[in-house]
Amino acid sequence: MAADPYSTLGVARGADEAAIKKAYRKLAKELHPDRNKDNPKASERFSQVTQAYDLLTDKDKRARFDRGEIDADGNPAMPFGYGGGGQQSGFRPGQGANFGGGAPGGADFEDLLGGLFGRGGGFASGFGRRQQPKGANAAYRLTVPFLDAATLAPQRVTLADGKTIDIKLPAGVESGTQMRLTGKGQPGPGGAGDAIITIDVQPHRFFVRDGDDIRIDLPISLSEAVLGASVRVPTADKAVMLTIPKGSSSGKVLRLKGKGFHKKGGTRGDQLVTLMVDLPVDDDALVEFVQGWKDNDRNPRGNMGV
């Protein structure tokens, strides 16, 4: 049986989701197999930490565990305190348990047990029967390119058994997002556990994520800024044409709707394009022009009081 998940993560039983996530990330970073290739115990501990995190971030499973309905492996807990050896805490001889003429209130005792253990084998065969435990969950970490995360491109994963599968990224995916592959974990008497995949989204060389939006600094020429132009700008999907208004200054932000990350609600964020005027180097003609330009008398910082 797995250790208490609260103890495994080192959090209090009343810890909120943020505290649990913080504790998991710290431990996962320390124990990740990529950082402990020569330490099998760290890999085993990593799987235990991931299993504990998985249980405590599932509201239904956590509530059932706190009520004692399931154990730390997610298996049904044994009722009546039955441990296979000692006295059963639900009843004691002489306290009115009636195996022949019916339980108090007219209900048949076997019927009461049938509701807890299931039917099919009767009282003698059903009492004390426990569901066979599943195998342990297997933890994986998947590095996803920035553009693939933005467009939800399918990803290929190789499992521990050597099998390769394609998975679909969920909307809203970000670093730290976890995906569950049912039945793709370690084998066990009650079936295989699950594979838990933690996503790491790679940074991009010129795109930057801002929530569900994508930001990019776009260099433009002086003539494009002054006269306006229609230029090609890259997006996560493909390059599109963008209209630059006349008289655009560096820092002006233009919006391309629906070119950001996919949201959980089904829509997409936007791409925010910040214009950056790129001046030529050692251009004597430009220097001569500016020196004689009447704009030299204007103070663009006047509204700042300087």
Backbone torsions as a table, in degrees:
resi	resn	phi	psi	omega
1	MET	NA	138.3	179.7
2	ALA	-67.5	154.9	178.7
3	ALA	-68.6	163.8	177.5
4	ASP	-55.6	125.7	-174.9
5	PRO	-63.1	-31.7	177.7
6	TYR	-64.7	-43.3	178.4
7	SER	-66.7	-38.4	-179.0
8	THR	-59.9	-41.4	-180.0
9	LEU	-88.7	-12.1	179.7
10	GLY	72.9	37.3	179.1
11	VAL	-122.4	159.3	177.8
12	ALA	-74.0	158.0	-178.4
13	ARG	-62.8	-27.7	179.8
14	GLY	-93.0	12.4	-177.2
15	ALA	-61.6	141.1	178.4
16	ASP	-83.8	175.5	-174.6
17	GLU	-62.5	-36.1	-179.3
18	ALA	-65.1	-41.5	179.3
19	ALA	-66.4	-38.6	179.4
20	ILE	-66.6	-41.8	-179.7
21	LYS	-66.0	-39.4	179.8
22	LYS	-64.4	-43.9	-179.8
23	ALA	-64.8	-41.0	-179.3
24	TYR	-64.4	-45.3	-177.8
25	ARG	-61.6	-38.6	179.7
26	LYS	-64.5	-47.4	-178.8
27	LEU	-68.5	-41.3	-178.9
28	ALA	-62.4	-36.5	179.0
29	LYS	-66.9	-39.4	-179.5
30	GLU	-71.6	-36.6	-169.6
31	LEU	-101.7	-1.4	-174.0
32	HIS	-55.4	135.3	-178.4
33	PRO	-54.2	-31.6	180.0
34	ASP	-63.9	-25.3	-179.3
35	ARG	-99.1	-4.6	-176.6
36	ASN	-136.5	50.7	-174.4
37	LYS	-62.7	-27.7	-178.7
38	ASP	-103.5	18.5	-177.6
39	ASN	-131.2	87.5	-177.8
40	PRO	-62.5	-27.8	179.1
41	LYS	-65.5	-35.4	178.1
42	ALA	-66.0	-38.7	178.3
43	SER	-64.5	-40.8	178.4
44	GLU	-65.4	-41.7	178.3
45	ARG	-64.8	-36.9	178.0
46	PHE	-60.3	-43.0	178.3
47	SER	-64.5	-38.8	179.2
48	GLN	-65.5	-42.4	179.6
49	VAL	-63.7	-42.2	179.6
50	THR	-65.4	-40.3	178.7
51	GLN	-63.8	-42.1	178.5
52	ALA	-64.2	-42.5	179.1
53	TYR	-63.6	-41.1	179.8
54	ASP	-60.6	-41.9	-179.2
55	LEU	-69.2	-45.0	-173.6
56	LEU	-75.3	-18.4	177.6
57	THR	-95.5	-1.1	171.8
58	ASP	-96.0	106.6	-172.2
59	LYS	-56.6	-41.1	-178.9
60	ASP	-67.0	-47.6	-179.2
61	LYS	-64.5	-39.3	-179.6
62	ARG	-63.3	-43.0	179.9
63	ALA	-63.3	-40.9	179.4
64	ARG	-67.4	-37.5	177.5
65	PHE	-65.8	-44.4	-179.8
66	ASP	-62.8	-29.8	178.6
67	ARG	-85.0	-4.9	179.2
68	GLY	82.9	14.7	-178.3
69	GLU	-80.1	-28.2	177.4
70	ILE	-132.6	161.1	177.3
71	ASP	-95.4	-174.3	-175.1
72	ALA	-67.4	-16.7	175.7
73	ASP	-87.8	-3.9	-177.0
74	GLY	86.3	7.1	179.2
75	ASN	-87.7	149.7	178.7
76	PRO	-57.5	133.7	179.1
77	ALA	-77.4	152.5	-178.4
78	MET	-74.8	122.4	179.1
79	PRO	-73.8	169.0	176.4
80	PHE	60.6	14.5	-179.9
81	GLY	67.0	19.5	-176.0
82	TYR	-70.7	124.5	-178.6
83	GLY	-119.7	5.4	177.6
84	GLY	92.0	-5.6	-176.7
85	GLY	-137.9	-60.0	-170.6
86	GLY	-80.2	-170.2	-178.8
87	GLN	-66.6	141.6	176.1
88	GLN	-80.5	133.5	-174.5
89	SER	-81.5	-12.1	-176.5
90	GLY	-77.7	-27.6	178.0
91	PHE	-155.6	160.6	176.8
92	ARG	-135.9	152.6	177.5
93	PRO	-56.6	138.3	178.1
94	GLY	89.6	-1.2	-179.0
95	GLN	-99.4	14.0	172.5
96	GLY	98.0	8.2	175.9
97	ALA	-68.8	125.2	-173.7
98	ASN	-115.1	108.4	-177.8
99	PHE	-86.6	-11.5	-175.4
100	GLY	-114.6	-51.2	-172.2
101	GLY	-94.4	5.0	176.8
102	GLY	110.0	149.9	179.5
103	ALA	-81.4	166.1	177.8
104	PRO	-53.5	140.1	179.6
105	GLY	89.2	3.1	175.3
106	GLY	89.1	-5.2	-179.0
107	ALA	-83.1	142.8	177.7
108	ASP	-76.5	133.7	-174.0
109	PHE	-61.8	-36.5	179.3
110	GLU	-65.7	-32.9	177.4
111	ASP	-66.2	-39.3	178.0
112	LEU	-60.1	-45.7	179.9
113	LEU	-68.5	-32.7	-179.9
114	GLY	-60.3	-35.0	179.7
115	GLY	-69.1	-24.2	-179.1
116	LEU	-91.1	-41.9	-172.7
117	PHE	-102.0	-10.7	-175.7
118	GLY	88.7	157.7	-177.4
119	ARG	-102.8	-175.1	175.8
120	GLY	113.6	-34.6	-179.2
121	GLY	-114.4	-2.2	-177.7
122	GLY	77.1	179.6	-176.5
123	PHE	-63.7	-47.1	-173.2
124	ALA	-63.7	-40.6	-176.4
125	SER	-88.4	-22.3	-175.4
126	GLY	-89.7	-29.7	-174.3
127	PHE	-66.2	128.9	177.4
128	GLY	85.7	-3.2	-179.2
129	ARG	-73.2	138.1	-178.0
130	ARG	-129.4	142.0	179.2
131	GLN	-62.4	136.3	179.9
132	GLN	-66.3	138.3	-177.5
133	PRO	-72.7	147.4	174.8
134	LYS	-81.2	166.6	177.0
135	GLY	-70.3	167.2	-178.9
136	ALA	-68.7	151.5	173.1
137	ASN	-71.2	149.7	178.1
138	ALA	-110.0	131.8	-177.0
139	ALA	-100.1	133.7	177.4
140	TYR	-131.7	155.3	173.9
141	ARG	-125.3	127.3	-175.1
142	LEU	-118.1	120.4	176.5
143	THR	-87.1	124.0	-175.6
144	VAL	-116.9	127.9	176.2
145	PRO	-59.2	147.8	-176.3
146	PHE	-53.7	-48.4	-176.7
147	LEU	-67.1	-34.1	177.1
148	ASP	-65.2	-39.2	178.8
149	ALA	-66.0	-39.0	-178.5
150	ALA	-68.3	-36.2	-176.4
151	THR	-100.5	-1.0	-179.3
152	LEU	60.0	43.0	177.7
153	ALA	-68.4	140.5	179.0
154	PRO	-58.1	146.3	-179.1
155	GLN	-120.1	143.9	179.6
156	ARG	-102.1	130.7	-177.7
157	VAL	-123.9	133.8	174.1
158	THR	-102.4	120.6	-177.4
159	LEU	-83.6	171.7	-176.4
160	ALA	-62.5	-27.4	-179.6
161	ASP	-84.3	4.9	178.4
162	GLY	91.4	-9.5	180.0
163	LYS	-74.9	142.6	-179.9
164	THR	-112.4	130.4	179.9
165	ILE	-131.9	155.9	174.8
166	ASP	-101.8	134.5	179.6
167	ILE	-121.2	154.4	178.6
168	LYS	-103.1	125.8	179.8
169	LEU	-70.9	143.5	179.3
170	PRO	-82.2	152.2	174.7
171	ALA	-60.4	142.3	-178.6
172	GLY	83.4	10.0	-176.9
173	VAL	-60.7	141.1	177.5
174	GLU	-153.5	172.7	177.1
175	SER	-60.2	130.8	-177.1
176	GLY	99.8	-15.4	176.2
177	THR	-61.1	136.1	179.0
178	GLN	-113.2	138.9	177.6
179	MET	-120.2	140.5	-179.1
180	ARG	-110.3	127.9	174.1
181	LEU	-109.3	104.1	-174.9
182	THR	-64.7	131.6	176.0
183	GLY	75.9	13.1	-178.9
184	LYS	-107.6	16.2	178.9
185	GLY	-96.2	-151.0	-178.1
186	GLN	-76.0	143.8	178.1
187	PRO	-68.8	154.5	178.8
188	GLY	-155.4	171.9	-178.6
189	PRO	-58.6	-34.4	-178.9
190	GLY	-98.4	13.9	-178.9
191	GLY	115.2	171.5	-177.7
192	ALA	-76.8	148.4	172.7
193	GLY	-74.1	-165.7	-177.4
194	ASP	-108.3	159.9	171.1
195	ALA	-98.2	126.9	178.8
196	ILE	-108.8	115.0	-176.5
197	ILE	-106.3	121.0	176.9
198	THR	-99.4	129.3	-174.3
199	ILE	-91.2	136.4	169.4
200	ASP	-120.0	115.1	178.9
201	VAL	-89.8	124.5	-179.2
202	GLN	-72.1	147.0	172.8
203	PRO	-71.3	162.1	-179.7
204	HIS	-114.0	156.8	-174.3
205	ARG	-74.1	-23.6	175.6
206	PHE	-138.7	-11.3	172.6
207	PHE	-89.9	144.2	176.4
208	VAL	-132.2	132.8	179.3
209	ARG	-81.0	138.7	176.1
210	ASP	-135.7	87.2	-173.2
211	GLY	67.4	-121.9	175.7
212	ASP	-94.4	-2.1	179.6
213	ASP	-94.7	164.1	175.1
214	ILE	-122.4	131.9	178.2
215	ARG	-108.9	148.0	176.5
216	ILE	-149.4	138.9	172.1
217	ASP	-91.9	122.5	-175.8
218	LEU	-110.2	112.7	176.3
219	PRO	-68.2	136.5	174.3
220	ILE	-133.8	155.9	-179.6
221	SER	-79.4	165.6	178.6
222	LEU	-62.7	-41.0	-179.1
223	SER	-66.7	-37.6	177.5
224	GLU	-64.5	-36.9	179.3
225	ALA	-70.2	-40.7	-176.2
226	VAL	-77.4	-46.6	-172.7
227	LEU	-93.6	-15.5	-173.9
228	GLY	84.4	155.5	-178.0
229	ALA	-167.9	168.6	171.8
230	SER	-115.3	117.3	-173.7
231	VAL	-126.9	158.7	176.1
232	ARG	-84.6	137.3	178.3
233	VAL	-132.1	134.4	179.7
234	PRO	-72.4	147.8	172.1
235	THR	-132.2	175.8	179.4
236	ALA	-63.0	-28.3	-178.8
237	ASP	-89.3	-59.8	178.9
238	LYS	-166.5	167.5	179.8
239	ALA	-68.5	142.6	177.9
240	VAL	-132.1	165.4	178.5
241	MET	-87.6	137.6	-179.3
242	LEU	-127.9	132.2	179.1
243	THR	-89.9	123.2	177.3
244	ILE	-98.4	120.6	-179.5
245	PRO	-66.5	155.3	175.5
246	LYS	-61.5	145.0	175.7
247	GLY	69.6	33.1	179.1
248	SER	-81.2	134.2	177.8
249	SER	-101.1	162.1	173.1
250	SER	-59.6	137.3	-179.4
251	GLY	100.4	-14.6	177.7
252	LYS	-66.4	134.9	-176.3
253	VAL	-109.7	127.0	175.4
254	LEU	-112.3	148.7	-173.4
255	ARG	-114.8	131.0	171.8
256	LEU	-109.7	106.3	-173.8
257	LYS	-70.6	140.9	175.0
258	GLY	73.4	19.0	-179.4
259	LYS	-111.4	17.3	179.3
260	GLY	-100.6	-149.3	179.9
261	PHE	-81.0	151.9	175.9
262	HIS	-71.3	131.0	178.9
263	LYS	-91.5	161.1	179.4
264	LYS	-63.9	-26.9	-179.1
265	GLY	-78.5	-5.4	177.5
266	GLY	107.7	-16.2	178.3
267	THR	-92.6	-178.4	178.6
268	ARG	-125.8	152.7	173.1
269	GLY	-73.0	-172.4	-176.9
270	ASP	-112.1	168.9	170.2
271	GLN	-107.9	126.2	-178.5
272	LEU	-104.4	117.2	-174.4
273	VAL	-105.1	115.7	178.0
274	THR	-97.3	119.6	-179.0
275	LEU	-75.7	135.0	178.0
276	MET	-130.0	108.9	-178.6
277	VAL	-69.5	123.4	-176.9
278	ASP	-105.9	105.6	-177.4
279	LEU	-83.5	144.9	177.4
280	PRO	-69.7	154.3	179.9
281	VAL	-96.9	136.6	176.4
282	ASP	55.7	47.0	177.7
283	ASP	-100.4	98.6	-175.5
284	ASP	-63.0	-37.3	-178.8
285	ALA	-64.0	-40.4	179.2
286	LEU	-67.2	-39.9	178.5
287	VAL	-62.1	-45.1	-179.6
288	GLU	-63.8	-40.0	179.6
289	PHE	-63.2	-47.1	-176.7
290	VAL	-65.9	-37.0	-179.6
291	GLN	-61.8	-31.3	179.9
292	GLY	-99.1	7.1	-175.4
293	TRP	-84.3	134.1	-176.7
294	LYS	-67.2	-15.4	-179.1
295	ASP	-65.6	-10.9	178.7
296	ASN	-62.3	-19.7	-179.5
297	ASP	-83.6	-9.4	-177.6
298	ARG	-88.9	140.2	176.5
299	ASN	-106.3	102.4	-177.1
300	PRO	-69.3	-9.5	-179.4
301	ARG	-104.6	15.3	-177.5
302	GLY	-60.1	-36.1	-178.7
303	ASN	-74.8	-0.6	177.7
304	MET	-100.6	-0.7	178.0
305	GLY	78.7	19.7	-179.8
306	VAL	-126.2	NA	NA
